[in-house]
Amino acid sequence: MQRSRYLVANERDLLWGLTISTVGYEELEPGDPYPTLGHADGYYFKLDEGRVLNEYQLLYVLEGEGVLSTNRQKEVVLHEGDLFLLFPGEWHTYHPGDKTGWKSYWIGFRGKNMDDRVSAGFLSPDKPIYHVGFSTAVVGLYDSALNAAFEEKAYTNQLLAGIVNHLLGLMYSLERNIVLSKNQMHVNMIRRAQLRVREALESSLTIQEVAEELGMSYSNFRKLFKEYTGISPAVYQQDLRLQRAKELLTTTNMSIKEIAYQLNFDSPDYFSAKFKAKTGRKPSEMRNVVVK
């Protein structure tokens, strides 16, 4: 069984930064011929020859197994619960397992938004496979994409671009959390640290003291925290204090000096410099805009 749709993007759609070309779902029994017929020109391929696309495709193995080969990955087994990403200009071939078949979704897309993520190193042909397990959220997004593609209402491509962005973010987050949760003790420690920092924004609590409370050296705590959150604990604390400063600036009559010292910045000038670096505006400019 196959259900698929090909879409056309107009010149206006291209300016959105991400356009969707195809979305589909298929169920194949063990031994069924593959690839299936009915694909548009440029998508069908022979297994032994493979193909090169001019777009990205994100595929999800809902059930069964398969095999993926690319220029950089040779004969990698695809397991149930794997998302795998195909890159433009990258030779590849893939197929379901002869003994298992599979149920799989796919969605194809292109655009500057995606190119920028690859350039920044978030996604790479060197790591095309993400194991997220069975996810009702992932299935729901693919089903929503299919329904939107078949309804083809006005501005469907923008709606589908949002779904693709959600899928990519979910893929990235789910796999990372699966990896991190293999050491649940460390996960719990970082969550406790985050809560402790949030609760003490208006105190003199230092990151070194948080590490001591957790029974860790500062260097080990900093390394673990950054691995889990992507930023250092000091930056995490400072950014939360700056968020709290925005709230105080726009909801109270406290002076900038009072806010700076209440949030434990070294001085009002230091607070103002950090605030402008983070928000692009001086504290006084934010207050003048919001407070009448």
C-alpha positions, 0 to 999 in steps of 0.5 A, a space after each residue: 500500500 502506498 499513499 503519496 503526493 507531489 507538490 509544486 512550489 511557486 516563486 513566492 513559496 521559494 522566498 519562505 526559506 523551505 519548500 516541500 516537494 513530496 510526502 508519502 507513506 508505504 507498507 511493504 510485506 516481506 519480499 515485495 518488489 522495491 522501489 514501488 512504482 508510481 514515483 515521479 520522474 527523478 525519484 524512482 531508482 534502481 537499487 544497484 544504481 542508486 540515485 542523487 537527489 536535488 533535495 533533502 528527504 527525511 524518512 521514518 521506519 515505523 515498522 520493520 528494517 532496511 538497509 541504507 548506503 550512501 557515499 559516506 555510509 556503506 550498508 548501514 542497517 535501518 531499524 524500527 524507529 529510525 529517522 534517516 536523512 538524505 542530502 542533495 547531491 549525495 549518492 544513496 540507495 536504500 530498501 526494506 529488509 527482504 524478511 521484514 518489509 517495512 512501514 515507512 513515511 517520507 517527506 522531501 524538501 529544499 531551501 535556505 533554512 535547511 542549508 544553513 543548518 547543515 552549514 552550521 553543523 547541526 546536520 551532516 551526511 556523515 550522520 544520516 540516521 537518528 534513532 528516536 524509537 516509536 514516537 506518536 508525535 513523529 507519526 502525527 506530524 507525518 500524518 498531518 503532512 499527508 493530510 495537508 498535502 492531499 487537501 492542498 488548500 491555499 498556502 499549503 507549502 508554508 504549513 508543510 514547512 512548519 511541519 518539517 521544521 517541527 519534525 527536524 527539531 523533534 528528531 534532533 531533541 528525541 535522539 539527544 535525550 535518548 542518548 543522555 537518559 542512558 545515564 539517568 543519574 546525570 540527567 537528574 543532577 542537571 535538572 536539579 541544577 537548572 531548578 536550583 539556578 531558576 529558584 535563586 536568580 535574585 540571590 548571590 548563588 554562584 555556579 561553583 556553589 551549585 556544583 558543591 551542592 551536587 557533590 561535583 567539581 566545577 569543571 566536571 559539572 560545567 562539562 556535564 551541564 554544557 553537554 546536556 543543555 548546549 550552554 555553560 551553567 554561567 551563561 544559563 544563569 546570566 540569560 535567566 537573570 536577563 529574562 527576569 530583568 525584562 520582566 522587572 523593567 516592563 512590570 515594575 517601577 524599580 530603577 535600573 540600578 535596583 534591578 541590576 543589584 537585585 539580580 546580582 550583577 556587578 554594577 548597573 553599567 555591567 548589567 546594561 552592557 550585558 542586557 544590550 549585548 543580549 537584546 540589542 537594546 539598553 534597559 532604558 530603551 526597553 522601559 521607554 517603549 513599554 512603560 507609559 
